[in-house]
Amino acid sequence: MAALELRHLRYLLAVAEHGNFTRAAEELHISQPTLSQQIRQLERSLGSQLLDRTGRTVRLTDAGAVYTEHAWRALRDLAAAERAIHDVKDLSRGHLRLGVTPTFTAYLIGPLTAELHTRHPGISLTLAETTQDRIEAALLADELDLGIAFAGTHLPGVTATTLFTESLSLVTGTAHGRAMSGPLPVRALGEAQLALLNGDFATRGHIDGYFARHRTAPRITVEANSVQALTEIVRRTSLATVLPDAVTHEHLHLSPVTLDPPLPTRTVTLLHRENAYRSAAARAFTDLTHDLVRARGYPAPL
């Protein structure tokens, strides 16, 4: 495929994304007349109109919708091919793009990054902390190589490999833990005041579902978008929270309290795109992740 044709594909996809020639031209750093000329040249070469320019926004025609779907896949695969060419099998250099859901940054990402740097100092890492649905979408768009999230229903084309079972507990500050020693009936939390992760976190949905099933409604005094913020709040106040046991074990000033019935466990998984090219860096990271999970004694999936 000639360079001119590749440029045509990128131009068409930019117009389709923005629905506007002006914004697309600004993103591409070219003039609007040049962009319009290039798109018309592509349409003439294909013998088909790809864009409907008659409305307030530019829309894809039926032919354009079909063509852009193939164009997007072609550019994605070409980008993967370029990474494959530059992939170094001896791991003297390389790059890994990793996405994780936020709670893992509190206890898993530090040890994983340290192990990666120790074993393979030539591999650089780009880390994205985001929601699971965005991780899966980024994997499918070839914007990430791997993701760490939870088992469940995944987008078509995303494959999950189980890593370990994550348990959660009610957590108090050490200074306040004696007053809430467990096992504690969940109904006793009706009068409790909690600091929890906000609704953007999968963990919060997991917690809310547990309380709803047991018809308990604690008072949520603080909502935060950071596990670190919760640990500091619980350490310095009488508020309690709910965190993975692995996070609690990393902080001596936190005390876990077993609930009755216990919070349900979750299966942690390593995600990747089905049939995607797997670089030497991605394979090495997969291996060291399994090694670290075993070394730290995280419970095996049930």
Backbone as CSV, one residue per row, in Angstrom:
resi,resn,N_x,N_y,N_z,CA_x,CA_y,CA_z,C_x,C_y,C_z
1,MET,0.854,-1.194,0.000,0.000,0.000,0.000,0.890,1.244,0.000
2,ALA,0.650,2.138,-0.925,1.486,3.324,-1.061,1.238,4.286,0.088
3,ALA,2.250,5.159,0.322,2.135,6.118,1.416,0.946,7.038,1.217
4,LEU,0.675,7.406,-0.048,-0.450,8.282,-0.327,-1.758,7.629,0.090
5,GLU,-1.902,6.347,-0.166,-3.119,5.649,0.202,-3.281,5.553,1.722
6,LEU,-2.178,5.347,2.432,-2.248,5.340,3.885,-2.697,6.699,4.413
7,ARG,-2.189,7.755,3.804,-2.600,9.096,4.216,-4.095,9.281,3.962
8,HIS,-4.574,8.785,2.832,-6.007,8.877,2.538,-6.828,8.209,3.633
9,LEU,-6.393,7.041,4.089,-7.144,6.327,5.128,-7.196,7.142,6.414
10,ARG,-6.061,7.698,6.797,-6.035,8.487,8.036,-6.905,9.736,7.906
11,TYR,-6.899,10.343,6.746,-7.725,11.530,6.531,-9.207,11.177,6.628
12,LEU,-9.600,10.080,5.993,-11.010,9.679,6.017,-11.458,9.356,7.436
13,LEU,-10.644,8.641,8.175,-11.014,8.273,9.541,-11.128,9.504,10.439
14,ALA,-10.289,10.501,10.221,-10.369,11.726,11.019,-11.671,12.475,10.747
15,VAL,-12.060,12.570,9.467,-13.323,13.247,9.134,-14.496,12.467,9.709
16,ALA,-14.443,11.133,9.611,-15.531,10.315,10.139,-15.660,10.475,11.649
17,GLU,-14.531,10.596,12.341,-14.558,10.740,13.792,-15.138,12.082,14.218
18,HIS,-14.731,13.149,13.538,-15.156,14.495,13.951,-16.467,14.930,13.312
19,GLY,-16.834,14.317,12.173,-18.037,14.751,11.475,-17.924,16.169,10.950
20,ASN,-16.689,16.600,10.732,-16.460,18.000,10.364,-15.071,18.112,9.739
21,PHE,-14.999,18.760,8.555,-13.720,18.888,7.876,-12.771,19.830,8.621
22,THR,-13.322,20.885,9.203,-12.472,21.879,9.866,-11.732,21.274,11.049
23,ARG,-12.477,20.579,11.939,-11.838,19.985,13.118,-10.876,18.868,12.728
24,ALA,-11.262,18.097,11.707,-10.368,17.028,11.249,-9.067,17.612,10.699
25,ALA,-9.177,18.695,9.923,-7.978,19.324,9.358,-7.077,19.865,10.453
26,GLU,-7.679,20.448,11.503,-6.885,20.953,12.618,-6.122,19.824,13.306
27,GLU,-6.778,18.699,13.506,-6.117,17.560,14.139,-4.979,17.023,13.282
28,LEU,-5.183,17.029,11.964,-4.190,16.487,11.038,-3.099,17.486,10.684
29,HIS,-3.292,18.749,11.102,-2.328,19.825,10.820,-2.168,20.050,9.307
30,ILE,-3.297,20.042,8.611,-3.311,20.389,7.193,-4.455,21.368,6.970
31,SER,-4.499,22.004,5.793,-5.571,22.953,5.510,-6.849,22.192,5.145
32,GLN,-7.980,22.863,5.373,-9.259,22.230,5.038,-9.383,21.948,3.532
33,PRO,-8.979,22.897,2.636,-9.062,22.593,1.198,-8.222,21.380,0.810
34,THR,-7.041,21.242,1.408,-6.199,20.086,1.104,-6.880,18.798,1.544
35,LEU,-7.480,18.822,2.725,-8.172,17.644,3.228,-9.335,17.276,2.304
36,SER,-10.147,18.253,1.925,-11.284,17.990,1.036,-10.816,17.413,-0.295
37,GLN,-9.724,17.971,-0.821,-9.191,17.488,-2.091,-8.731,16.041,-1.984
38,GLN,-8.063,15.703,-0.897,-7.560,14.343,-0.724,-8.699,13.337,-0.577
39,ILE,-9.763,13.716,0.138,-10.901,12.812,0.298,-11.597,12.589,-1.037
40,ARG,-11.758,13.651,-1.828,-12.391,13.500,-3.148,-11.525,12.632,-4.067
41,GLN,-10.223,12.764,-3.934,-9.328,11.920,-4.725,-9.518,10.447,-4.352
42,LEU,-9.672,10.173,-3.073,-9.919,8.802,-2.626,-11.250,8.298,-3.171
43,GLU,-12.276,9.133,-3.115,-13.592,8.719,-3.621,-13.541,8.422,-5.125
44,ARG,-12.806,9.249,-5.855,-12.688,9.005,-7.305,-11.955,7.697,-7.576
45,SER,-10.914,7.414,-6.790,-10.153,6.183,-7.035,-10.977,4.945,-6.707
46,LEU,-11.902,5.080,-5.767,-12.757,3.949,-5.399,-14.022,3.873,-6.233
47,GLY,-14.341,4.987,-6.892,-15.563,5.030,-7.682,-16.819,5.012,-6.834
48,SER,-16.731,5.582,-5.619,-17.888,5.569,-4.718,-17.813,6.754,-3.773
49,GLN,-18.981,7.337,-3.459,-19.043,8.439,-2.504,-18.972,7.877,-1.092
50,LEU,-18.035,8.380,-0.303,-17.826,7.884,1.050,-18.434,8.774,2.121
51,LEU,-18.613,10.062,1.803,-19.116,11.016,2.783,-20.345,11.739,2.255
52,ASP,-21.315,11.916,3.134,-22.499,12.724,2.829,-22.253,14.113,3.403
53,ARG,-22.105,15.102,2.514,-21.756,16.463,2.918,-22.962,17.395,2.938
54,THR,-24.165,16.863,2.786,-25.341,17.720,2.605,-25.926,18.226,3.915
55,GLY,-25.651,17.568,5.037,-26.228,17.979,6.319,-25.344,18.945,7.071
56,ARG,-25.752,19.255,8.293,-24.972,20.167,9.131,-23.652,19.526,9.552
57,THR,-23.651,18.196,9.668,-22.424,17.471,9.960,-22.140,16.511,8.815
58,VAL,-20.898,16.208,8.631,-20.489,15.275,7.581,-20.689,13.857,8.107
59,ARG,-21.387,13.048,7.326,-21.675,11.679,7.756,-21.150,10.691,6.730
60,LEU,-20.865,9.489,7.182,-20.464,8.423,6.282,-21.661,7.916,5.498
61,THR,-21.472,7.666,4.216,-22.480,6.953,3.448,-22.405,5.473,3.827
62,ASP,-23.335,4.680,3.308,-23.281,3.244,3.583,-21.957,2.666,3.094
63,ALA,-21.539,3.088,1.906,-20.261,2.619,1.378,-19.105,3.105,2.257
64,GLY,-19.215,4.348,2.735,-18.169,4.895,3.589,-18.052,4.161,4.910
65,ALA,-19.207,3.756,5.476,-19.185,3.035,6.741,-18.470,1.693,6.592
66,VAL,-18.744,1.000,5.513,-18.090,-0.286,5.261,-16.592,-0.087,5.045
67,TYR,-16.247,0.938,4.254,-14.843,1.166,3.926,-14.033,1.572,5.157
68,THR,-14.586,2.453,6.003,-13.844,2.899,7.183,-13.626,1.769,8.181
69,GLU,-14.569,0.842,8.261,-14.374,-0.301,9.152,-13.129,-1.091,8.746
70,HIS,-12.983,-1.318,7.440,-11.806,-2.031,6.945,-10.550,-1.164,7.057
71,ALA,-10.699,0.128,6.829,-9.550,1.026,6.913,-8.998,1.071,8.329
72,TRP,-9.903,1.133,9.313,-9.460,1.159,10.711,-8.697,-0.112,11.065
73,ARG,-9.219,-1.269,10.648,-8.536,-2.531,10.936,-7.182,-2.585,10.239
74,ALA,-7.126,-2.067,9.005,-5.865,-2.100,8.261,-4.794,-1.274,8.968
75,LEU,-5.144,-0.081,9.419,-4.166,0.765,10.105,-3.746,0.154,11.439
76,ARG,-4.700,-0.446,12.135,-4.371,-1.098,13.403,-3.375,-2.238,13.174
77,ASP,-3.627,-3.054,12.160,-2.751,-4.194,11.886,-1.376,-3.738,11.399
78,LEU,-1.342,-2.656,10.641,-0.049,-2.128,10.193,0.773,-1.616,11.370
79,ALA,0.101,-0.980,12.336,0.805,-0.507,13.521,1.378,-1.689,14.307
80,ALA,0.603,-2.771,14.392,1.090,-3.968,15.071,2.274,-4.559,14.322
81,ALA,2.215,-4.510,12.991,3.322,-5.037,12.191,4.602,-4.240,12.434
82,GLU,4.476,-2.920,12.560,5.649,-2.093,12.834,6.256,-2.443,14.190
83,ARG,5.397,-2.684,15.194,5.920,-3.071,16.508,6.602,-4.424,16.441
84,ALA,6.041,-5.337,15.620,6.639,-6.667,15.484,8.037,-6.580,14.892
85,ILE,8.232,-5.695,13.917,9.548,-5.531,13.302,10.561,-5.045,14.323
86,HIS,10.134,-4.148,15.213,11.051,-3.558,16.187,11.176,-4.387,17.460
87,ASP,10.378,-5.438,17.557,10.415,-6.279,18.748,11.751,-7.013,18.818
88,VAL,12.384,-6.953,19.962,13.683,-7.594,20.145,13.500,-8.830,21.023
89,LYS,13.850,-9.978,20.475,13.589,-11.227,21.167,14.414,-11.392,22.436
90,ASP,15.601,-10.797,22.484,16.430,-10.966,23.677,16.050,-9.993,24.794
91,LEU,15.000,-9.170,24.565,14.453,-8.255,25.570,15.452,-7.192,26.016
92,SER,16.443,-6.914,25.171,17.367,-5.827,25.485,16.672,-4.485,25.360
93,ARG,15.605,-4.453,24.609,14.751,-3.270,24.565,13.348,-3.724,24.190
94,GLY,12.400,-2.823,24.335,11.009,-3.142,24.052,10.108,-2.188,24.805
95,HIS,8.821,-2.299,24.556,7.856,-1.411,25.206,6.572,-2.181,25.469
96,LEU,5.974,-1.925,26.623,4.727,-2.578,27.014,3.698,-1.525,27.391
97,ARG,2.489,-1.689,26.873,1.370,-0.795,27.214,0.385,-1.585,28.066
98,LEU,0.251,-1.176,29.326,-0.531,-1.926,30.302,-1.664,-1.064,30.854
99,GLY,-2.855,-1.632,30.923,-3.988,-0.965,31.558,-4.420,-1.731,32.794
100,VAL,-4.737,-1.021,33.873,-5.174,-1.670,35.111,-6.357,-0.907,35.687
101,THR,-7.231,-1.636,36.379,-8.269,-0.956,37.137,-7.640,-0.402,38.415
102,PRO,-8.184,0.679,38.974,-7.444,1.475,39.962,-6.982,0.778,41.233
103,THR,-7.741,-0.177,41.781,-7.321,-0.746,43.059,-5.992,-1.493,42.949
104,PHE,-5.625,-1.948,41.756,-4.380,-2.711,41.622,-3.140,-1.831,41.789
105,THR,-3.295,-0.538,41.584,-2.133,0.339,41.784,-1.743,0.406,43.253
106,ALA,-2.660,0.015,44.148,-2.382,0.110,45.578,-1.535,-1.045,46.102
107,TYR,-1.478,-2.167,45.354,-0.709,-3.284,45.909,-0.023,-4.158,44.875
108,LEU,-0.401,-4.091,43.612,0.136,-5.033,42.630,1.102,-4.388,41.639
109,ILE,0.813,-3.160,41.207,1.594,-2.546,40.135,3.021,-2.225,40.588
110,GLY,3.186,-1.780,41.827,4.540,-1.499,42.313,5.445,-2.721,42.234
111,PRO,5.055,-3.859,42.842,5.884,-5.066,42.742,6.085,-5.557,41.314
112,LEU,5.053,-5.469,40.477,5.196,-5.911,39.092,6.195,-5.046,38.333
113,THR,6.096,-3.729,38.517,7.023,-2.824,37.828,8.453,-3.038,38.308
114,ALA,8.618,-3.240,39.610,9.953,-3.487,40.154,10.548,-4.770,39.571
115,GLU,9.731,-5.811,39.463,10.214,-7.079,38.917,10.537,-6.956,37.437
116,LEU,9.698,-6.212,36.702,9.967,-5.987,35.280,11.294,-5.254,35.097
117,HIS,11.517,-4.226,35.906,12.748,-3.451,35.777,13.966,-4.288,36.166
118,THR,13.808,-5.149,37.166,14.925,-6.001,37.596,15.280,-7.022,36.518
119,ARG,14.274,-7.664,35.974,14.529,-8.719,34.989,14.900,-8.158,33.621
120,HIS,14.181,-7.099,33.227,14.334,-6.597,31.862,14.426,-5.067,31.876
121,PRO,15.535,-4.502,32.308,15.640,-3.042,32.435,15.522,-2.300,31.109
122,GLY,15.655,-3.001,29.986,15.527,-2.335,28.691,14.105,-2.153,28.225
123,ILE,13.142,-2.747,28.928,11.730,-2.625,28.540,11.113,-1.420,29.230
124,SER,10.545,-0.517,28.458,9.832,0.628,29.028,8.362,0.278,29.176
125,LEU,7.699,0.978,30.081,6.310,0.675,30.418,5.458,1.931,30.343
126,THR,4.325,1.833,29.667,3.296,2.871,29.717,2.113,2.296,30.475
127,LEU,1.746,2.938,31.584,0.693,2.428,32.463,-0.526,3.336,32.407
128,ALA,-1.694,2.734,32.171,-2.956,3.474,32.160,-3.853,2.924,33.263
129,GLU,-4.273,3.780,34.184,-5.202,3.412,35.245,-6.589,3.884,34.828
130,THR,-7.499,2.949,34.587,-8.802,3.327,34.064,-9.817,2.229,34.363
131,THR,-11.033,2.392,33.872,-12.089,1.425,34.145,-11.934,0.195,33.254
132,GLN,-12.570,-0.901,33.655,-12.407,-2.144,32.908,-12.979,-2.049,31.501
133,ASP,-14.112,-1.382,31.334,-14.676,-1.282,29.987,-13.757,-0.502,29.058
134,ARG,-13.072,0.506,29.596,-12.129,1.264,28.763,-10.872,0.448,28.459
135,ILE,-10.450,-0.371,29.411,-9.308,-1.250,29.151,-9.630,-2.200,28.001
136,GLU,-10.803,-2.806,28.035,-11.162,-3.772,27.001,-11.308,-3.094,25.647
137,ALA,-11.897,-1.900,25.627,-12.013,-1.171,24.364,-10.635,-0.814,23.815
138,ALA,-9.712,-0.431,24.695,-8.357,-0.073,24.266,-7.595,-1.296,23.756
139,LEU,-7.827,-2.447,24.345,-7.211,-3.675,23.838,-7.684,-3.965,22.417
140,LEU,-8.979,-3.830,22.191,-9.535,-4.098,20.862,-9.054,-3.082,19.837
141,ALA,-8.799,-1.850,20.287,-8.310,-0.804,19.383,-6.794,-0.830,19.235
142,ASP,-6.143,-1.822,19.843,-4.684,-1.945,19.809,-4.003,-0.733,20.428
143,GLU,-4.615,-0.170,21.467,-4.005,0.917,22.213,-3.331,0.417,23.487
144,LEU,-3.615,-0.831,23.860,-2.977,-1.491,24.992,-2.556,-2.891,24.566
145,ASP,-1.509,-3.404,25.220,-1.071,-4.777,24.978,-1.711,-5.752,25.958
146,LEU,-1.807,-5.341,27.222,-2.339,-6.191,28.277,-3.176,-5.360,29.237
147,GLY,-4.063,-6.028,29.959,-4.842,-5.361,30.991,-4.962,-6.261,32.208
148,ILE,-5.051,-5.674,33.379,-5.312,-6.426,34.605,-6.641,-5.932,35.155
149,ALA,-7.601,-6.849,35.258,-8.947,-6.482,35.702,-9.594,-7.724,36.318
150,PHE,-10.911,-7.850,36.170,-11.629,-8.930,36.841,-12.345,-9.831,35.839
151,ALA,-12.591,-11.071,36.276,-13.336,-12.015,35.453,-14.784,-11.563,35.350
152,GLY,-15.440,-11.996,34.292,-16.835,-11.638,34.072,-17.151,-11.723,32.596
153,THR,-18.140,-10.961,32.171,-18.493,-10.902,30.761,-17.598,-9.878,30.078
154,HIS,-16.860,-10.330,29.068,-15.913,-9.460,28.380,-16.411,-9.132,26.975
155,LEU,-15.887,-8.054,26.409,-16.220,-7.692,25.045,-15.750,-8.793,24.097
156,PRO,-16.497,-9.039,23.015,-16.052,-10.037,22.036,-14.665,-9.697,21.514
157,GLY,-13.785,-10.694,21.513,-12.417,-10.470,21.058,-11.425,-10.256,22.175
158,VAL,-11.897,-10.139,23.423,-11.014,-9.992,24.584,-10.917,-11.325,25.306
159,THR,-9.693,-11.761,25.560,-9.446,-13.035,26.226,-8.888,-12.791,27.620
160,ALA,-9.359,-13.575,28.598,-8.935,-13.411,29.996,-8.232,-14.671,30.479
161,THR,-7.097,-14.479,31.154,-6.373,-15.568,31.810,-6.409,-15.319,33.309
162,THR,-6.883,-16.285,34.082,-7.022,-16.075,35.521,-5.661,-15.964,36.194
163,LEU,-5.590,-15.099,37.207,-4.357,-14.882,37.964,-4.500,-15.331,39.416
164,PHE,-5.480,-14.766,40.144,-5.660,-15.138,41.543,-7.025,-14.662,42.023
165,THR,-7.363,-15.064,43.229,-8.628,-14.666,43.845,-8.373,-13.512,44.808
166,GLU,-9.160,-12.463,44.673,-9.037,-11.295,45.544,-10.173,-11.292,46.563
167,SER,-9.808,-11.173,47.829,-10.787,-11.091,48.915,-10.842,-9.670,49.449
168,LEU,-12.012,-9.274,49.913,-12.196,-7.947,50.490,-12.691,-8.073,51.926
169,SER,-12.380,-7.075,52.736,-12.833,-7.038,54.120,-13.197,-5.615,54.507
170,LEU,-13.992,-5.514,55.552,-14.169,-4.218,56.198,-12.837,-3.849,56.851
171,VAL,-12.467,-2.581,56.796,-11.164,-2.149,57.302,-11.345,-0.924,58.188
172,THR,-10.668,-0.943,59.334,-10.640,0.215,60.223,-9.191,0.584,60.485
173,GLY,-8.986,1.773,61.047,-7.664,2.136,61.505,-7.288,1.285,62.707
174,THR,-5.996,1.009,62.880,-5.553,0.152,63.982,-6.030,0.686,65.326
175,ALA,-6.054,2.000,65.461,-6.471,2.596,66.736,-7.947,2.358,67.022
176,HIS,-8.724,2.042,65.984,-10.163,1.864,66.169,-10.597,0.425,65.935
177,GLY,-9.653,-0.437,65.553,-10.009,-1.799,65.186,-10.568,-2.615,66.333
178,ARG,-10.091,-2.387,67.557,-10.535,-3.195,68.691,-12.029,-3.051,68.922
179,ALA,-12.559,-1.852,68.662,-13.985,-1.620,68.893,-14.856,-2.312,67.855
180,MET,-14.260,-2.732,66.722,-15.042,-3.355,65.658,-14.488,-4.744,65.337
181,SER,-14.001,-5.451,66.373,-13.448,-6.776,66.133,-14.535,-7.701,65.594
182,GLY,-14.129,-8.594,64.676,-15.089,-9.461,64.005,-15.020,-10.879,64.513
183,PRO,-15.808,-11.814,63.893,-16.665,-11.505,62.743,-17.855,-10.636,63.128
184,LEU,-18.153,-9.702,62.243,-19.184,-8.712,62.512,-20.380,-8.979,61.599
185,PRO,-21.574,-9.173,62.150,-22.751,-9.366,61.292,-22.950,-8.151,60.393
186,VAL,-23.237,-8.399,59.125,-23.372,-7.296,58.185,-24.479,-6.334,58.605
187,ARG,-25.513,-6.858,59.247,-26.615,-5.980,59.674,-26.138,-4.945,60.688
188,ALA,-25.053,-5.240,61.412,-24.530,-4.297,62.400,-23.953,-3.049,61.750
189,LEU,-23.744,-3.093,60.425,-23.204,-1.928,59.729,-24.267,-0.889,59.404
190,GLY,-25.497,-1.157,59.759,-26.560,-0.201,59.464,-26.337,1.151,60.096
191,GLU,-25.644,1.164,61.230,-25.366,2.424,61.929,-23.948,2.925,61.671
192,ALA,-23.177,2.201,60.878,-21.771,2.559,60.671,-21.630,3.693,59.663
193,GLN,-20.513,4.405,59.759,-20.156,5.434,58.795,-18.928,4.960,58.015
194,LEU,-19.053,4.980,56.692,-18.008,4.423,55.842,-17.426,5.463,54.900
195,ALA,-16.183,5.230,54.527,-15.525,5.952,53.435,-15.275,4.924,52.337
196,LEU,-15.833,5.146,51.145,-15.754,4.157,50.074,-15.279,4.790,48.771
197,LEU,-14.782,3.945,47.894,-14.500,4.384,46.530,-15.795,4.822,45.866
198,ASN,-15.687,5.748,44.913,-16.904,6.246,44.280,-17.412,5.277,43.211
199,GLY,-18.516,5.640,42.596,-19.193,4.750,41.664,-18.458,4.468,40.379
200,ASP,-17.352,5.161,40.101,-16.559,4.866,38.901,-15.792,3.559,39.034
201,PHE,-15.668,3.042,40.236,-14.870,1.852,40.492,-15.743,0.600,40.470
202,ALA,-15.236,-0.458,39.843,-15.931,-1.741,39.874,-16.064,-2.237,41.304
203,THR,-15.081,-1.915,42.138,-15.114,-2.334,43.538,-16.337,-1.773,44.255
204,ARG,-16.711,-0.530,43.943,-17.867,0.072,44.611,-19.145,-0.671,44.232
205,GLY,-19.288,-1.036,42.974,-20.463,-1.811,42.578,-20.516,-3.149,43.281
206,HIS,-19.359,-3.773,43.470,-19.254,-5.044,44.181,-19.722,-4.879,45.623
207,ILE,-19.289,-3.800,46.271,-19.655,-3.538,47.667,-21.142,-3.211,47.792
208,ASP,-21.632,-2.331,46.918,-23.040,-1.944,46.974,-23.952,-3.148,46.762
209,GLY,-23.558,-4.035,45.843,-24.358,-5.229,45.605,-24.429,-6.119,46.840
210,TYR,-23.320,-6.228,47.548,-23.278,-7.023,48.784,-24.220,-6.431,49.834
211,PHE,-24.151,-5.118,50.047,-25.024,-4.483,51.031,-26.496,-4.620,50.637
212,ALA,-26.781,-4.474,49.346,-28.170,-4.568,48.900,-28.724,-5.974,49.126
213,ARG,-27.909,-7.004,48.846,-28.381,-8.382,49.033,-28.702,-8.666,50.496
214,HIS,-27.995,-7.987,51.389,-28.210,-8.237,52.814,-29.015,-7.117,53.480
215,ARG,-29.628,-6.287,52.646,-30.563,-5.251,53.117,-29.951,-4.399,54.216
216,THR,-28.738,-3.967,53.939,-28.015,-3.105,54.868,-27.628,-1.821,54.147
217,ALA,-27.791,-0.701,54.821,-27.505,0.587,54.185,-26.644,1.442,55.111
218,PRO,-25.335,1.197,55.147,-24.463,2.044,55.973,-24.483,3.493,55.465
219,ARG,-24.103,4.390,56.303,-24.015,5.791,55.914,-22.668,6.031,55.233
220,ILE,-22.712,6.445,53.970,-21.490,6.714,53.223,-21.104,8.169,53.477
221,THR,-20.153,8.388,54.363,-19.760,9.729,54.770,-18.778,10.355,53.790
222,VAL,-17.909,9.522,53.217,-16.870,10.008,52.298,-16.847,9.103,51.072
223,GLU,-16.777,9.716,49.893,-16.520,8.982,48.657,-15.229,9.524,48.055
224,ALA,-14.373,8.633,47.581,-13.068,9.047,47.056,-12.773,8.293,45.764
225,ASN,-11.869,8.846,44.972,-11.449,8.169,43.734,-10.016,7.668,43.851
226,SER,-9.585,7.420,45.082,-8.218,6.993,45.324,-8.173,6.066,46.525
227,VAL,-7.540,4.904,46.353,-7.360,3.987,47.472,-6.439,4.613,48.515
228,GLN,-5.424,5.335,48.057,-4.506,5.987,48.990,-5.246,6.986,49.881
229,ALA,-6.196,7.709,49.290,-6.971,8.654,50.098,-7.775,7.914,51.171
230,LEU,-8.360,6.782,50.808,-9.147,6.021,51.787,-8.280,5.515,52.932
231,THR,-7.091,5.011,52.612,-6.238,4.503,53.686,-5.839,5.603,54.651
232,GLU,-5.597,6.802,54.136,-5.240,7.925,55.013,-6.432,8.358,55.853
233,ILE,-7.616,8.392,55.246,-8.819,8.804,55.989,-9.120,7.825,57.110
234,VAL,-9.072,6.524,56.797,-9.386,5.510,57.805,-8.332,5.495,58.910
235,ARG,-7.092,5.743,58.515,-6.014,5.776,59.509,-6.236,6.869,60.545
236,ARG,-6.788,8.006,60.128,-6.852,9.183,60.996,-8.237,9.447,61.581
237,THR,-9.237,8.637,61.226,-10.597,8.853,61.726,-11.174,7.533,62.235
238,SER,-12.386,7.611,62.720,-13.089,6.397,63.156,-13.903,5.773,62.027
239,LEU,-13.791,6.331,60.817,-14.517,5.766,59.682,-13.917,4.427,59.279
240,ALA,-14.748,3.567,58.729,-14.295,2.293,58.183,-14.414,2.339,56.664
241,THR,-13.761,1.387,55.990,-13.869,1.278,54.542,-13.893,-0.202,54.171
242,VAL,-13.943,-0.472,52.885,-13.844,-1.845,52.381,-12.746,-1.862,51.339
243,LEU,-11.745,-2.731,51.544,-10.598,-2.790,50.649,-10.184,-4.245,50.423
244,PRO,-9.489,-4.504,49.310,-8.908,-5.837,49.133,-7.958,-6.158,50.280
245,ASP,-7.956,-7.422,50.703,-7.075,-7.821,51.803,-5.612,-7.530,51.489
246,ALA,-5.235,-7.661,50.211,-3.841,-7.417,49.834,-3.428,-5.975,50.104
247,VAL,-4.361,-5.029,49.977,-4.058,-3.634,50.299,-3.875,-3.476,51.805
248,THR,-4.767,-4.082,52.573,-4.692,-3.979,54.028,-3.374,-4.531,54.557
249,HIS,-2.912,-5.631,53.968,-1.668,-6.248,54.434,-0.454,-5.362,54.190
250,GLU,-0.574,-4.413,53.254,0.531,-3.516,52.948,0.607,-2.338,53.923
251,HIS,-0.401,-2.179,54.794,-0.456,-1.019,55.691,-0.630,-1.496,57.135
252,LEU,0.387,-1.313,57.952,0.333,-1.771,59.332,-0.694,-1.004,60.160
253,HIS,-1.068,0.192,59.696,-2.014,0.994,60.470,-3.467,0.656,60.145
254,LEU,-3.698,-0.362,59.311,-5.053,-0.780,58.980,-5.349,-2.148,59.586
255,SER,-6.592,-2.343,60.018,-7.010,-3.616,60.615,-8.215,-4.161,59.875
256,PRO,-8.121,-5.371,59.317,-9.279,-5.969,58.642,-10.271,-6.510,59.670
257,VAL,-11.551,-6.415,59.339,-12.625,-6.943,60.183,-13.448,-7.888,59.319
258,THR,-13.528,-9.141,59.699,-14.286,-10.120,58.933,-15.779,-9.870,59.090
259,LEU,-16.482,-9.846,57.982,-17.935,-9.678,58.008,-18.618,-11.031,57.928
260,ASP,-19.809,-11.113,58.472,-20.608,-12.326,58.441,-21.977,-12.008,57.852
261,PRO,-22.270,-12.514,56.641,-21.435,-13.369,55.797,-20.308,-12.551,55.151
262,PRO,-19.238,-13.222,54.734,-18.098,-12.487,54.160,-18.445,-11.860,52.819
263,LEU,-17.718,-10.829,52.474,-17.852,-10.243,51.145,-17.430,-11.280,50.102
264,PRO,-18.136,-11.357,48.977,-17.754,-12.335,47.946,-16.404,-12.010,47.332
265,THR,-15.689,-13.060,46.965,-14.377,-12.888,46.349,-14.523,-12.527,44.877
266,ARG,-13.409,-12.084,44.270,-13.373,-11.761,42.844,-12.155,-12.439,42.219
267,THR,-12.287,-12.807,40.959,-11.175,-13.424,40.246,-10.450,-12.372,39.427
268,VAL,-9.168,-12.195,39.689,-8.334,-11.238,38.960,-7.811,-11.912,37.695
269,THR,-7.840,-11.184,36.588,-7.454,-11.763,35.299,-6.478,-10.859,34.556
270,LEU,-5.732,-11.479,33.673,-4.862,-10.771,32.734,-5.556,-10.794,31.378
271,LEU,-5.822,-9.616,30.813,-6.596,-9.497,29.587,-5.700,-9.185,28.396
272,HIS,-6.061,-9.738,27.234,-5.400,-9.367,25.985,-6.370,-9.564,24.835
273,ARG,-6.042,-8.999,23.695,-6.904,-9.140,22.518,-6.664,-10.497,21.877
274,GLU,-7.756,-11.166,21.577,-7.672,-12.485,20.951,-6.964,-12.391,19.598
275,ASN,-6.034,-13.298,19.374,-5.288,-13.397,18.109,-4.401,-12.181,17.826
276,ALA,-4.169,-11.349,18.830,-3.302,-10.187,18.631,-1.836,-10.626,18.640
277,TYR,-1.001,-9.863,17.939,0.441,-10.098,18.019,0.897,-9.844,19.454
278,ARG,1.651,-10.778,20.024,2.127,-10.642,21.392,3.636,-10.451,21.359
279,SER,4.051,-9.280,21.702,5.465,-8.936,21.653,6.242,-9.726,22.699
280,ALA,7.557,-9.737,22.537,8.406,-10.381,23.536,8.217,-9.732,24.902
281,ALA,8.029,-8.398,24.917,7.810,-7.699,26.188,6.511,-8.158,26.844
282,ALA,5.448,-8.324,26.050,4.163,-8.774,26.604,4.274,-10.198,27.134
283,ARG,4.978,-11.048,26.414,5.144,-12.430,26.882,5.966,-12.472,28.164
284,ALA,7.019,-11.659,28.226,7.854,-11.632,29.426,7.063,-11.114,30.628
285,PHE,6.238,-10.082,30.415,5.445,-9.530,31.512,4.414,-10.554,31.986
286,THR,3.830,-11.292,31.064,2.874,-12.333,31.440,3.541,-13.364,32.335
287,ASP,4.730,-13.794,31.962,5.449,-14.797,32.757,5.787,-14.274,34.145
288,LEU,6.305,-13.048,34.226,6.706,-12.537,35.542,5.494,-12.248,36.425
289,THR,4.342,-11.934,35.797,3.124,-11.722,36.580,2.705,-13.014,37.267
290,HIS,2.695,-14.109,36.524,2.355,-15.404,37.128,3.373,-15.779,38.203
291,ASP,4.648,-15.515,37.959,5.681,-15.818,38.952,5.468,-15.014,40.222
292,LEU,5.165,-13.731,40.086,4.994,-12.876,41.257,3.754,-13.272,42.062
293,VAL,2.679,-13.609,41.363,1.447,-14.027,42.045,1.724,-15.260,42.907
294,ARG,2.491,-16.214,42.354,2.827,-17.420,43.139,3.757,-17.067,44.301
295,ALA,4.752,-16.222,44.038,5.727,-15.878,45.077,5.089,-15.144,46.256
296,ARG,4.083,-14.320,45.975,3.435,-13.549,47.040,2.308,-14.328,47.715
297,GLY,2.032,-15.514,47.229,1.044,-16.363,47.875,-0.394,-15.927,47.700
298,TYR,-0.700,-15.214,46.629,-2.095,-14.835,46.391,-2.909,-16.099,46.116
299,PRO,-4.131,-16.188,46.654,-4.915,-17.419,46.513,-5.199,-17.744,45.046
300,ALA,-5.098,-19.017,44.705,-5.400,-19.470,43.362,-6.887,-19.310,43.083
301,PRO,-7.278,-19.082,41.830,-8.704,-18.966,41.490,-9.462,-20.219,41.905
302,LEU,-10.668,-20.008,42.377,-11.501,-21.135,42.812,-12.043,-21.890,41.613
